[in-house]
Amino acid sequence: MNKPDLVVDAVGLYCPEPILLLTEEMENLGPGQTLELVLDDPSGKEDVERWCKRTGQALLFFSKEGKEMHFTIEKRR
């Protein structure tokens, strides 16, 4: 997988802060660019999946390393 255009560290933040940060940072990207979001909020996986579906963005990759979750999201529009 290619290196993301932007990495957002939301470790230590809890709902709704990671999603608010994700929304804000995605506005800085153009279509086709990617963002990696790193978080440790236990509800984060469901929140990010729901956000991607609602906003039409593409969740390209997910991994979990200990408590940290890594998401790569492509901006579609």
CYANA upper distance limits for C-alpha pairs under 8 A (distance plus 0.5 A):
  4 PRO  CA     33 GLN  CA      8.04
  4 PRO  CA     34 THR  CA      5.56
  4 PRO  CA     35 LEU  CA      5.85
  4 PRO  CA     36 GLU  CA      6.48
  4 PRO  CA     72 THR  CA      7.83
  5 ASP  CA     33 GLN  CA      6.63
  5 ASP  CA     34 THR  CA      5.80
  5 ASP  CA     35 LEU  CA      6.32
  5 ASP  CA     36 GLU  CA      8.48
  6 LEU  CA     34 THR  CA      7.17
  6 LEU  CA     35 LEU  CA      5.24
  6 LEU  CA     36 GLU  CA      6.78
  7 VAL  CA     35 LEU  CA      6.17
  7 VAL  CA     36 GLU  CA      5.17
  7 VAL  CA     37 LEU  CA      6.52
  7 VAL  CA     38 VAL  CA      8.21
  8 VAL  CA     22 LEU  CA      7.99
  8 VAL  CA     25 GLU  CA      8.27
  8 VAL  CA     35 LEU  CA      7.73
  8 VAL  CA     36 GLU  CA      6.59
  8 VAL  CA     37 LEU  CA      5.34
  8 VAL  CA     38 VAL  CA      6.76
  9 ASP  CA     37 LEU  CA      6.63
  9 ASP  CA     38 VAL  CA      5.51
  9 ASP  CA     39 LEU  CA      7.03
 10 ALA  CA     17 GLU  CA      8.47
 10 ALA  CA     18 PRO  CA      6.11
 10 ALA  CA     21 LEU  CA      8.24
 10 ALA  CA     37 LEU  CA      7.53
 10 ALA  CA     38 VAL  CA      6.20
 10 ALA  CA     39 LEU  CA      5.28
 10 ALA  CA     40 ASP  CA      8.01
 11 VAL  CA     38 VAL  CA      6.82
 11 VAL  CA     39 LEU  CA      4.83
 11 VAL  CA     40 ASP  CA      5.77
 11 VAL  CA     41 ASP  CA      7.94
 11 VAL  CA     68 GLU  CA      7.94
 12 GLY  CA     39 LEU  CA      7.66
 12 GLY  CA     40 ASP  CA      6.96
 12 GLY  CA     41 ASP  CA      7.73
 13 LEU  CA     17 GLU  CA      6.42
 13 LEU  CA     18 PRO  CA      6.61
 13 LEU  CA     39 LEU  CA      7.88
 13 LEU  CA     40 ASP  CA      8.09
 13 LEU  CA     41 ASP  CA      7.24
 14 TYR  CA     18 PRO  CA      6.90
 14 TYR  CA     41 ASP  CA      5.88
 15 CYS  CA     19 ILE  CA      7.56
 15 CYS  CA     41 ASP  CA      7.67
 15 CYS  CA     43 SER  CA      8.07
 15 CYS  CA     44 GLY  CA      8.08
 16 PRO  CA     20 LEU  CA      6.74
 17 GLU  CA     21 LEU  CA      6.58
 18 PRO  CA     22 LEU  CA      6.53
 18 PRO  CA     39 LEU  CA      7.82
 18 PRO  CA     44 GLY  CA      8.36
 19 ILE  CA     23 THR  CA      6.55
 19 ILE  CA     47 ASP  CA      7.86
 19 ILE  CA     48 VAL  CA      7.56
 19 ILE  CA     51 TRP  CA      8.08
 20 LEU  CA     24 GLU  CA      6.74
 21 LEU  CA     25 GLU  CA      6.60
 22 LEU  CA     26 MET  CA      6.52
 22 LEU  CA     37 LEU  CA      7.87
 23 THR  CA     27 GLU  CA      7.21
 24 GLU  CA     28 ASN  CA      7.98
 25 GLU  CA     29 LEU  CA      7.86
 26 MET  CA     35 LEU  CA      7.85
 26 MET  CA     75 LYS  CA      7.53
 29 LEU  CA     33 GLN  CA      6.52
 29 LEU  CA     34 THR  CA      8.09
 29 LEU  CA     75 LYS  CA      7.50
 30 GLY  CA     75 LYS  CA      7.21
 30 GLY  CA     77 ARG  CA      8.03
 31 PRO  CA     74 GLU  CA      8.16
 31 PRO  CA     75 LYS  CA      5.52
 31 PRO  CA     76 ARG  CA      5.54
 31 PRO  CA     77 ARG  CA      5.76
 32 GLY  CA     74 GLU  CA      6.47
 32 GLY  CA     75 LYS  CA      5.97
 32 GLY  CA     76 ARG  CA      6.47
 33 GLN  CA     74 GLU  CA      6.23
 33 GLN  CA     75 LYS  CA      6.23
 34 THR  CA     72 THR  CA      7.08
 34 THR  CA     73 ILE  CA      5.95
 34 THR  CA     74 GLU  CA      4.84
 34 THR  CA     75 LYS  CA      6.67
 35 LEU  CA     71 PHE  CA      8.47
 35 LEU  CA     72 THR  CA      6.14
 35 LEU  CA     73 ILE  CA      5.79
 35 LEU  CA     74 GLU  CA      6.99
 35 LEU  CA     75 LYS  CA      8.45
 36 GLU  CA     70 HIS  CA      7.19
 36 GLU  CA     71 PHE  CA      5.92
 36 GLU  CA     72 THR  CA      4.92
 36 GLU  CA     73 ILE  CA      6.87
 37 LEU  CA     70 HIS  CA      6.25
 37 LEU  CA     71 PHE  CA      5.62
 37 LEU  CA     72 THR  CA      7.00
 37 LEU  CA     73 ILE  CA      8.35
 38 VAL  CA     68 GLU  CA      7.10
 38 VAL  CA     69 MET  CA      6.12
 38 VAL  CA     70 HIS  CA      5.17
 38 VAL  CA     71 PHE  CA      7.04
 39 LEU  CA     44 GLY  CA      7.51
 39 LEU  CA     68 GLU  CA      6.07
 39 LEU  CA     69 MET  CA      5.88
 39 LEU  CA     70 HIS  CA      7.30
 40 ASP  CA     44 GLY  CA      7.53
 40 ASP  CA     67 LYS  CA      6.05
 40 ASP  CA     68 GLU  CA      5.17
 40 ASP  CA     69 MET  CA      6.48
 43 SER  CA     47 ASP  CA      6.74
 44 GLY  CA     48 VAL  CA      6.47
 44 GLY  CA     69 MET  CA      8.41
 45 LYS  CA     49 GLU  CA      6.66
 45 LYS  CA     69 MET  CA      8.12
 46 GLU  CA     50 ARG  CA      6.56
 47 ASP  CA     51 TRP  CA      6.58
 48 VAL  CA     52 CYS  CA      6.61
 49 GLU  CA     53 LYS  CA      6.81
 49 GLU  CA     59 LEU  CA      7.76
 50 ARG  CA     54 ARG  CA      6.58
 51 TRP  CA     55 THR  CA      6.50
 52 CYS  CA     56 GLY  CA      6.18
 52 CYS  CA     57 GLN  CA      5.30
 52 CYS  CA     58 ALA  CA      6.70
 52 CYS  CA     59 LEU  CA      7.03
 53 LYS  CA     57 GLN  CA      7.17
 53 LYS  CA     58 ALA  CA      8.33
 56 GLY  CA     76 ARG  CA      7.25
 56 GLY  CA     77 ARG  CA      8.09
 57 GLN  CA     73 ILE  CA      7.31
 57 GLN  CA     74 GLU  CA      6.53
 57 GLN  CA     75 LYS  CA      5.80
 57 GLN  CA     76 ARG  CA      5.75
 57 GLN  CA     77 ARG  CA      7.88
 58 ALA  CA     73 ILE  CA      5.99
 58 ALA  CA     74 GLU  CA      5.55
 58 ALA  CA     75 LYS  CA      7.16
 58 ALA  CA     76 ARG  CA      7.25
 59 LEU  CA     71 PHE  CA      7.57
 59 LEU  CA     72 THR  CA      6.58
 59 LEU  CA     73 ILE  CA      5.06
 59 LEU  CA     74 GLU  CA      6.99
 60 LEU  CA     71 PHE  CA      8.07
 60 LEU  CA     72 THR  CA      5.97
 60 LEU  CA     73 ILE  CA      6.09
 60 LEU  CA     74 GLU  CA      7.25
 61 PHE  CA     70 HIS  CA      8.35
 61 PHE  CA     71 PHE  CA      6.14
 61 PHE  CA     72 THR  CA      5.50
 61 PHE  CA     73 ILE  CA      7.73
 62 PHE  CA     69 MET  CA      7.72
 62 PHE  CA     70 HIS  CA      6.11
 62 PHE  CA     71 PHE  CA      5.16
 62 PHE  CA     72 THR  CA      7.10
 63 SER  CA     69 MET  CA      6.31
 63 SER  CA     70 HIS  CA      5.74
 63 SER  CA     71 PHE  CA      7.29
 64 LYS  CA     68 GLU  CA      6.26
 64 LYS  CA     69 MET  CA      4.91
 64 LYS  CA     70 HIS  CA      6.71
 65 GLU  CA     69 MET  CA      6.78
 65 GLU  CA     70 HIS  CA      8.42
